[in-house]
Amino acid sequence: MRRPTARAVGSVAVATVVANVCSYLVHLPAGRWLAPSGYGEFAVLLQVILLLSVPAVAVQSVIAREVVRGRDLAAVLRAAMWTTLGVAAVSACAVPIVAAVCATDPVATAAAFACAPLLVVISVVQGVYQGRQQFTQLAWMIAGVALARTVPAVVGLAATRSATGAFVGFALGTLVAALLTCAALLRDDPHLRRSGRETTSLTATSPRVVLAASQVQLVLVALTSVDLLVSRPLLGEHEAGLYALGTIAAKIAFWLPQAVGVVFFPRLAVADRSRDGLRVALGVVGVIGLVVVGASVVGAPLVDLLFGDQYRPITGWLWLFALAGAAQALVQVVALAAIATDRTWVGLIVWAAVAVEIVLAVWAAESAVSLAVISAGVSAATAVVAAVAVTRSAATVEV
């Protein structure tokens, strides 16, 4: 990579690490201050927020793509407003259903769902900065949003010793983050309120387009979590516990190269640079993945020191979990390229892979290691098939 690109990847990577650390650190006070029942409610609603963030991530990618293509920004933002209102309406309708099905406090559930439209607003602004390739500002925004959301949640936990207090804090923090990101955009673009004339922007960011991008982001969540979800019923409590520890290596390998996709996305959205950008991005992510796999081999003995001898059966296989995570990171790059080039049908390939992984797991998984082999194999095959499909499709269009 050239020096400016490497610098951009580095700044976004640091911000992403800060955001991930914030998301994990909030579990520490929750585990200390909440009873098991309260912590279970807390964990369930955190998973709800993760699912609610899928449309927001998709919106950011779509906005960034339209900015790269030179669409009128005011028109793009007006179209994105309708998506935000749609997410708000769906979230409001879902609150009583989720509270009843998951047996969670209605106030805590409402606070968790209130984050959904606010996350879309934040993602819209971040998409503008991503599309403009203003990665330093974007990095500060990513880290700032994480801190703005996490600190009030911890304060709410400390004050109420309840999941409700935590999620009210999350909602207030997300509201503050949304207001600050919008203020930053208005400051950097004071003429934003002027009416746009490019009507193609309205169709380019329609809810249908956002929904198509959302299913690609959703299937990535499925691909990276389906193995852990099926481990307990298939393997039993002990082997599932071993597998859960191994997935830490997979998550590290998956999340570590996130900044590469963020930085390369604008290049992927330009027709005459898309194929080269995809090739370089896959190469960089692949190298990072190999480094993580190697580190998991060297650092495997540390698992015994940190977690105890009971996890020793899995320590020699951490590299296999890291390989699965690295392959999933490659799939994510291909998925971003699919969104950037309006080829969201690639998501169907990944959905098929998720189905295959479930079938293979039910048929052949007998231990944590065998399930890890299935996950790594399916993820690697998916990365190859999806990358070839996107590349050939791009070549056909160019011809």
N, C-alpha and C positions, 0 to 999 in steps of 0.2 A: 504494500500500500504506500501511496505517497504520504509525505509528512503531514499535510493538512488533514487528510482522511484519517490517518493514524491518531492525530490529535483529537479529532472529533469523536472517533470511536472510544478513545481513552476517557474523555470528559463524560460522555453518555454512560460509559461502563461504570464509572465511579458513582454517578447519580443513580444508576440502576441498583448498584450494590447497596447504597444508602436506603433506597426504597424497599429492597428485599429485607434488609436488616430490620427496618422499622416494622415490616409486616410480621416478622418472626419474633421480635423482642416483645411485642404486645402479649404474646402467650405467657411470658414469664410472670408478670404480675397477675394475669388472669388465673394461672394455675395456683398461685400462692394465695390469692384473696377470695377465690370462688370455691364453693363446695363442688363436689363432683357433678351434682345435677346442674348447678349453674354453669360450670365449665362446659358441660355437654351442650347446653343451650348456646353458649358463646361460640363453640366450635361449629355448630350447625349454621348459625347466622353468618359466621365468617365465610363459610362455604357458599351461602346464598349470595353474599357480596361478590365472591369470585365469579359466580355465574352471571351476576348482573353486570359485571365489568366487561363481558364479552361484546355487547353492542358498542360500548365505549371504545374498546380497542379497534373494532371494525370502523367506527366513525373516524377515528384518528387516521387510519390508513386511507380511507376514501377522501377525506379532506386534504391530506398531504398529496395524494395523487392529482386532485383537481388543481391545487395550487401549482404543482409542477407543470401542469398542462396550460397554465396561464389563464385559468378561468377568472372571471370577475369575483373578487373576494367577497364583496358585499352580497352578491347573489348567492354565492356558495353558503355563506353563513345564514342567510334567510332560509334556504332549503334545509340546512342542518337543524334549524330551530324546530321545524315540523317533526323531525326525528326525535328531538328532545322531548317535545310534547307527547309524542306517541309512547315513548318509554315511560314517561311520568304517568300516563293514563293506565298502561298495563301494570305498572308497579302498584298503583293504588288499588286496582282490582285484585291483585295477587296477595295483598297483605292478609286479609281474613282467611284465605285458603291456606297459605303457608303456616299461619299461626295455629290453625286447627289441625292440620296434618302433622306438623312437626312438634306440636305441643309447646310452642314458644310464647313468651309474653307478647301480647299485642303491641304494646308501646315499643318494646325492643325490636319487634318485627317491622313495625312502621318506620322506625328510625333507620333500620338497615335498608329498607326499600327506598327511603328518601334519598339515599346516596346515589341511586341509579341515574336519575336525570342529571344530577350534579356532576357525576363522573363523565357523562356525555359532554356536558359543557366544557369541562376541563380538557377532555380529549380533542374537542373541536379546536380549541386554542393551541394545544400542543401540535395538532396536525398542521396548523398554519405555519408554525415555526419549523416543523420537520420538513414541510414542503419547500420552504424558503431556504432550507439548509442552514438555519441559524442554530447550530447545535450547541454552542456555549449557552445561549439563553434557554434552549430546551433542557439542557442538563440541569441548570439551576432550578428550572421549573419542576422537573421530575422530583428532585430531592426536596424542594420546598413543599410541594404538594404532599409528599409522604410524611414529612415532619408535621405539617399543619393538620393532617388527619390523625396522626398517631398520638401526639401529645394530649389533645383534648380527650381522646379515648382512655388513656392511662389516668388522667385526672378524674374522669367519670368513674372509672373503676375504683380508684382510691377513695372517692367521696361516698360512693353508694355500695361498694362491695357487691355489685350485681351486674349481670350482662346488660340490663336495661341502661344503666348509667354509662357503660362502655359504648353502646351503640348510639345513644344520644350524643355522646362526645364525638363519635365518628361522624355523625350527621352534621353537627355544628362545625367541626373541623373541615369537612368536605365543602360545606357552604362557604366558609372563609376562603378556602383554596380556590373555589370557582370564582368568587368575586375578585380575588387578587390576580388570577390569570387573565380574566377579562379586562381588568384595569391595566395590566401590562400590555395587552394587545392594543387597547385604545391609546395608550401612551406612545407605543411604537408606530401606530398607524392612525393618526388623528383624523384622517379623512375617510375613515371606514364607514361612516354613516351615509356617505353619498350613495345614491341608488345605482345599482349595477344594471347594465343593459344586456348582458350576455345570457340569454334565456337558456342556453344549453346547460348552464351550470345547474339549473333547477332540476332538470331530468337526470343529470349526472350524479347528483347527490340525493336522489329520491329514496324513500324508505325501501323500495324494492332493491335498489343497488346496495344499500346498507345491510339489508337482510341477507343478500347473497354473500356479502363479505363476512357477516356475522356467523353464517354456518361454517365458513372456513376456519374462523377463529374458534368456534365451538368444537369442531372436530379435533383441533389441536389439543384442547383441554381433555377431550375423551381419550385421545391417543396416549397422552402422558399420564392418565390416571386410571385407565380401565384395568391395568394389571393389578394395581393396589386394591381396587374395589373388589375384584374377584378372588383375591388371595385368601381372605379369611374363610369364605364358604368352601373353597376348593382344597385348601391346605391345612386348615385347622389353626387354632390359636398360636401354637408354638412356631410353626413354620411361617405363618403370616407375620409374626413378630420379627423373625429373622429377615423376611422379605422387606418389611417396612424400613428396617435399618438400611438395607442395601439400596433402597430407592433414594436415600439421601445423596449418594454418589450420582445417581441418575439426574436428580434435580439440579445438582451443581453443574453437571455437564450440559444440561438443557438451558439453564438460566445464565450461565457465565457469558456466552457470546450474544446475548440479547442486543447489545449495543450495535453489533455489526449490521443486523437487519434494519435497525432504526436509521443508521447513517447511510446505508446503501439503498434504502427504499426510494428516495427521489431519483436515483440513477436507474432503478428498475422500472420506473414509470415513464421513462423517455424511450420511445420506440427504437431509435437507432443505437441506444446504449444498453438496452435491457439484457440482451444475451451476454454481452461482456460483463455487465454488472453482476448478473446471476452467477457467472462462472467464477469471478473473483470472490464474491461473497461466500459461495460454497467452499472455495478453497480456504479462505480465512477461518470460517467456522469449522471446517474439517481439521485444520491444524490445531485450533484451540481444543477440539474434541480429543485429538490424539494426545495432547499434553495432559488433559484431565485423566484420560485412561492410564497414561504412564504414571501420573501422580497417585492414582488410586492403587497401583501396584506397589509403589514405594511406600506410601503412607498407610497401607493396610494394617501393619502392626499397631498403629496408634488406636485402632478401634478397640482392641483388647484393653488398652490402658484407660480409655475414656468411658467405655460402656460395660466392661467386664468380660469374663471368660465365656459367659453364656452365649455370646454372639460369635464365638470363634469359628463355628462351621461356615459362616458366610464371609469372613474377612478375606479369605483367599480368592473370593469371586467378585469382589467389589469392582474389578475392572470390567466385568461383564455388565454390571448395572450402569457403569459410566459409559460403556459403549452404546447401550440402549439410549441413554440420555443424549449422547453426542449425535446419534442417528436422528433422534427426534428434533434436535436443533437444526439439522439439515432439512428436515421436512418443513420446519417453520420458515426457513428462508425461501423454500420453493412456494410455500403458501403465500408469503408476502409478495413474491413475484407474480403469483396468480392474481392476487388482488390488484396489484399495480398495473397489470395488463388486461384487466377485465376477463380473466380466464378462471373464474371462481368454480367452474365445473370440476376443476382439479380436486376440490374438496370431496367429490364423490369417490375418488380413488382412496382417499384417506378414510372415509367412512367404511368403504369395503375392507380396508386393512384392519380397522377396529373390529369389524364382524369376524374376520378371519382369526384375529388374535383371541377373541372370546371362544370360538369353536376349538382352536388348538389348545387353549388353556383347559377347557372342560375335558377334552379328549386325552391330553398327554401330560398335563402338569401334575407331578407327584411330589414335588419338593420346591423349596424356594429357588434352588439353582435351575431346575428344569423350567420353571416359569420365567426366570430371567433369560434363559436361552430363547424361549419363545418371544418374549418382548423385544429382545435385541434383534433377533432375526427378522421379525415382522417390521420393525421400525427401519432397519437397514434396507430391506426390500422396498418398502414404501418410499423411502428417500430416492432410491434409484429410479423407480417407475415414475414417480411424480416429476422428478427432474427431467427425465427423458421426454415425458408428455408435454411439459411446458416448453422445453427447448425446441422440440419438433414443431409444436404449434406456432411458436414465434417465427421459426424459419419459413413455415408455409405462408404466413402472413406477409413476410418480407418479400418472398418470391412473387 
